[in-house]
Amino acid sequence: MDWYMAVLRKYAVFSGRARRREFWMFALVSFVISIILSIVDNILGFDTDIGILGSIYGLAVLIPSIAVAVRRLHDTGRSGWWLLI
């Protein structure tokens, strides 16, 4: 959980590096949270294709996800612009 919180603390930091573990633990925790929110959406009876809670969470972690991906690219020796490919 510390890796996940470290990414959220560096909310919009696009410079620097992100180690492999930081990137993948953030991705794993985000995936698990998305699954849980999807289940909660179904239990609450939101009958939309994309759940309301999942959409809110997705928007909340959009910028940190991009930032950690750019930092991970820096760690592998590539520019952050590779994310657009």
ABEGO torsion letter per residue (X at the ends): XAAAAAAAABAABABEBBBAAAAAAAAAAAAAAAAAAAAAAAAAGBABABBAAAAAAAAAAAAAAAAAAAAAAAAAGBBAAAAAX
